[in-house]
């Protein structure tokens, strides 16, 4: 069992105890029996992808449980709240494009984070652009950005090549130990590998945002506020046109 997965279990137990929950209650929160959940805490079983998704969607951030990093709030959270539900994806995509350009031309405050920041933003952009295409896989995207073959990737994650190929092709889901190793070895948070309804793009975007120079953050914020005004203007003009046609 990897050190990163062991850290996940410790945070899981801490969450249960801090919320005065029994193992039976935690089993219900993960769609597991008390016996099965007990084996997870005792490291006799590994938590499944599906159980982690349920926890993430209803109770506690999977990104925190695996990375140990609390989700940070930035001005992007405030701006996102100003978006209508149908506009949030467009806003986040625009934020990613702006951040990508800043990293390209201005870098980040600590240059040791430039490479991972560049890769994270490229993965986010690719995921937003190609999520629904037939041959797209976030696993394949990350593997290629890391210059790894499928065999090398399987070795990094300590799984056999067939298991990795099935995960990359979407035929099977990674368990939590695999997701923990992806973060430990490559730096990508687990929610990037969730189905689109459970992804937490803002977690990863904010992590990169906080690495940008303050003056660049201010410039991006100004542009994004302008983008929100643009969305509002387009929506209002659409309403007016519809009324005129009636």
N, C-alpha and C positions, 0 to 999 in steps of 0.2 A: 504493500500500500504506500502510495507516494506521500511525501510530506505535505504537499498542497492539499491533498484530499483529507489528510488527518486534520489540517487546520480548518477545513470546511466542517468536519464533524464537530470539532470543538466549538465553533461559532453556532452550529445548529443546536447543540446541547445548551449553550449559554442563552440562546434565544428562548428555548423551551422553559428553562428555569426562571429567566427574567420575567416571563409572562405567566408563571405559575401553572404551567400546562403539564399534564401527565403524558406518559408515552402513548397511552391510548388516545388521548386527545390529539397528539401530534400525528398519530397514525391516521386519524380521520382527516387531518389537514393535508395529508399527503396521499390520500386514497389507499392506505395500507392497513393491514391488521396491526394490532398492538404488538404481536409476536414478531412480525416482519420488521416493524419500525425499531423494536428493541435490538434486533440483529444488526440494523444499520448503525445505531449508536455504539454498539459493541464491536464494530468493524468486521462483523461476520458476513455482511452483505453490503453491496454498493448501491447507493440510491440511484434510481432510474431517472432518465430524462423526463418522463411524464410526471413523476412526483415532484421534481424540481420546478417544472413549469407551473404546477398547481400552487406551490408555495409562492412562487414569484408573482403570479397573477392575483392572488388573493390575500397574501399575508406579509411576506418579507422579500426584499430584493435578492434575487439569485446572484446578481453581480456583487453585492456586499458579502453574501455567504461564502462565495468563492474567492474574491479578491481581498476581502477585509477592508475595503475602502468604501466609506459612506458616500452615497450620491451627493455630489456638491451642486448647489444652486448658483446660477449666474444670471446675468441679465437676459440670457436666452430663455430661461424659464418664464420670466415676466413677459417677454415678447410672444412666446408661444401661447401664453394664456389669452393674448389678445386675438389670436387666430380663431376662425370658425373651424369646426371639426374637419370640414372638407378641405381646408387650406393648410392644415398643420404639416402634412407631408411635403407640400411645396415649400413651406417656410424652412423646414429642416434641411431640405435639399439645397436651398439657396445658402443657408448657413454653412453647409459643408463646402460648397463651391468657393465661397468667400474665404473660408479658413484655408482651403487648399492653396489658393492663390497667395495668401499671406505667407504660408510656410515656404512656398516656392521662391518668393522674392525677398522675404525678410527673415525667414527662419523662425526659431523659437528662442525663448530667453536662455534656456540651458541647452546647448547644442547636443548634449548626450541624449536628449529626447527627440532630436529631429528625425532620425530614421524611423522610429516606431510611430511618431506622430504622422509622418508622411504615409506610412503603410496603413495606419488606422483610418485616416481620412480617405485614402484610395479605396479601401474595403467598403467603407460606408457609402461612398459615391456609387461604386459598382453594385452594391446591394440594393440601393434605391433605384438604380437605373434598370437592373436586370433581374430583379427578384422573380418576376413572372415569366421569364423566358425559359424554354424547355430544358436547355442544357446548362443553365447557370447553377453554380454551387458556391456558397460562401467558403466552403472548405477548400475547393479547388483554387479559388481566388487567393486565399491566404497562403496556401501551399506554394503557389507560383510566385507570389510576392516574396516568400521566404527562400526562393530558389531551391526547393526540395522536390525530390521525386516522391511518388506514392510510397515506395519502400522506405525512404528516409523519414517521411512523415510518420509512418507506422512505427518506426523505431523510436522516434521522438516521444510518441505517445504510449510506447510499450504495449502495442497490440499487434496482432498478426496482420499481414497485408490484406487478406480477404476482408477482415473486419473493417479495416480502414476504407477499402474500396467501396464496401457497402454503405458506409457512412457518407462518403463523398458523393455517391450516386443517389443518396436519399432513400436507399432501401432499408436502412436501419438507423436508429437514433443513438447518439453517444451517451454513455452513462456519466454520472457526475465526476467520477475520477478522471475520465478522458477530458471533460471540459475544464477541470482544475489543472490538468497538465498542459492544455493549450494555453491557459493564462500564464502558468509558471514558465513554460518554455518560450512562448511566442508573444505574450503580452496582450492577448485579445480577451475581453470579458465575455462571459457565457451567453448573455442575452443576444449577442450578435448571431448566435447559431440557432435561436428559437424561430418558430414559424412567425410570419410577419405580424400577426396580431399581438404577439407577446414580446416582440423586440423592444429594447429600450435604447433607441438611438441617442437620446439626450444624455444618457450616462457617459457614453464614449465621447460624444461631441464636447461635453463640458470638460472632460479630462484633458482633451487637446486644447480647448479654448483657454484654459488656465495656464497653459505653457506659452501662450502668445505674448509679445510685448504689449504693455498697457495701451500705448498709442495706437497700435494696430487693432486692439479690441474696440477702441473708441470709433475708429473708422468703420469697422464692420458693423457695429451697432447702428451707426448713422445710416448705412446702406440698407440694413435690414428694416429699420423703421420706415425708410422710403419705400421698401418693398411692400410693407404692410399697408401703407397709404395707397400704393398702386393696386393692391388686391381689393381694398375697400372701394376705390374709384371704379374699377372694372365691375365689381358686383353691383354697385349702385346704377351704373349705366345700363347694365343688363336688365335690371328691374324696370327702369324707365322705358327701355325698348319694348319689353314684353307688354307693358301697360299700353303703349302707343299702338301696338299691333292689335290689341283687343279692341 
